């Protein structure tokens, strides 16, 4: 009988979780626009901000992803008698993916858990934006081909794709 070391078991668990996220992710994103210099992936949504954020919240919850914070920036502004377009932020993720990355470089904790913001621009277009995992890898001097980043990218594409489709 072969016993696996604790680091080996942890590595296998991380790979298994990344695989589960890949398998759990819905269909891929429709059309994305990537800004090369800021690392954001921006996707238009045919839905209102409220419907888009609810669809994102639903798919995350259904897939067992932890939502750490749910911030309605427009509602917070309104509470201070300020006006701003609809803007809503979800902070979500899995410590099983984030912790291995933070062990390699704790500073990535400034960008994890993952954040997705849904907002309406001046023309009335609704956008969903999030940080590209490859950008986060470069920003924190980590190899972009690490398994957690690959799993993160595929899962995000699926989650965001569900949020912005007409299903």
Buried (B, 14 or more C-beta within 10 A) or exposed (E): EEEEEEEEEBBEEBBEBBBBBBEBBBEEBBEBEEEEEEBBBBBBBEBEBBBBBBBBBEBBEEBEBEBBEEBBBBEEBEEEEEEEBBBBBBBBBBEBBBBBBBEBEEEBEEBBBBBBBBBBEEEEEBBBBBBBBBBBBEBBEBEBEBBBBBBBBBBBBBBBBBBBBEE
